[in-house]
Amino acid sequence: MTATGTTALLDVAAEAALAVPGVAGLQPRLTHRLAAAAAPARANTTPQRTPPEAGIRADRTPDGSGWHIEVRCVLTRGRRALDIARNVHDRVAAAVIAHLATHGAAEPVTVSVTVTSIAA
């Protein structure tokens, strides 16, 4: 997979989102949670942790000219969710655009942020 492939973008977006003050973590999508629940339980082993990238989805736009990044965040209490979500949006967009530019792939990027919960 190239450096501008989906896996690389997931890593870049997750790192940028988790660096935002007020983000407690990333919420995995339902498919990741179901897969983890369906995995056989292993006795005497360390539980498998869901990677942060599971809370990010990166898809090519329908016309193939850019990327759409979806971020699912869990926030900490005490801050305005709107401000944190805007900050996540801006930082993820900037990080992904910079990553693509570094690899010679200047493509449009859209980002959507969903706040899934507020951590105690």
C-alpha positions in Angstrom: 0.0 0.0 0.0 1.3 3.4 -0.8 2.0 6.2 1.7 -1.2 7.9 0.5 -3.3 4.8 0.9 -6.2 4.4 3.3 -4.1 2.8 6.1 -1.7 5.7 6.1 -4.5 8.3 6.1 -6.2 6.5 9.0 -3.0 6.7 11.1 -2.4 10.4 10.3 -6.0 11.3 11.0 -6.1 9.3 14.3 -2.9 10.9 15.5 -4.2 14.4 14.7 -7.6 13.8 16.4 -6.1 12.4 19.5 -3.7 15.3 19.9 -6.6 17.7 20.3 -7.1 18.8 23.9 -10.5 17.5 25.1 -10.5 14.3 23.0 -10.5 11.3 25.4 -10.4 8.8 22.6 -11.9 7.6 19.3 -15.0 5.5 19.2 -14.8 2.4 16.9 -17.5 2.0 14.3 -20.1 -0.6 14.8 -18.4 -3.0 12.4 -15.2 -3.0 14.5 -17.2 -3.4 17.8 -19.1 -6.4 16.3 -15.9 -8.0 15.0 -14.3 -7.7 18.4 -17.3 -9.1 20.1 -17.4 -12.1 17.7 -13.7 -12.9 18.1 -13.2 -16.0 20.3 -12.3 -15.2 23.9 -8.8 -16.4 24.7 -8.1 -17.7 28.2 -5.0 -16.3 30.0 -4.2 -13.7 27.3 -4.1 -10.0 27.3 -7.4 -8.6 25.9 -7.1 -7.2 22.4 -7.3 -3.4 22.3 -9.1 -1.7 19.4 -6.6 0.5 17.5 -7.4 4.2 17.5 -7.7 4.0 13.7 -11.0 2.1 14.2 -12.6 5.4 15.1 -11.6 6.9 11.7 -13.0 6.1 8.3 -11.3 7.2 5.1 -13.0 6.8 1.8 -12.3 8.1 -1.7 -14.9 10.6 -2.9 -17.4 9.1 -5.4 -15.6 10.7 -8.4 -12.2 9.6 -7.1 -10.8 13.1 -7.0 -10.2 13.3 -3.2 -10.9 11.9 0.2 -13.6 12.0 2.9 -12.5 11.4 6.4 -15.0 10.5 9.2 -13.9 10.9 12.8 -15.9 9.5 15.8 -14.7 11.2 19.0 -15.2 10.6 22.7 -14.7 13.9 24.6 -13.7 14.8 28.1 -16.1 16.8 30.3 -15.6 20.5 31.0 -15.2 21.8 27.5 -17.6 22.8 24.8 -18.2 19.9 22.5 -18.6 22.3 19.5 -15.2 23.9 20.0 -13.4 20.5 20.4 -15.2 19.1 17.3 -14.2 22.2 15.2 -10.6 21.8 16.4 -10.6 18.1 15.5 -12.0 18.9 12.1 -9.4 21.6 11.4 -6.4 19.5 12.7 -7.4 16.3 10.9 -8.0 18.2 7.6 -4.6 20.0 7.9 -2.8 16.8 8.8 -4.3 14.7 6.0 -3.7 17.5 3.4 -0.1 17.9 4.6 0.4 14.1 4.4 -1.0 13.9 0.9 1.1 17.0 -0.2 4.2 15.4 1.2 3.6 12.4 -1.0 2.8 14.4 -4.1 -0.9 13.8 -4.0 -2.6 17.2 -3.6 -6.2 16.2 -3.4 -9.3 17.7 -1.8 -10.2 16.5 1.6 -13.4 16.8 3.5 -13.8 15.9 7.2 -16.8 15.1 9.3 -16.6 14.8 13.1 -19.2 13.0 15.2 -19.1 13.3 19.0 -20.3 9.9 20.2 -20.1 10.5 24.0 -18.6 12.5 26.8 -16.3 10.6 29.1 -16.6 11.0 32.9 
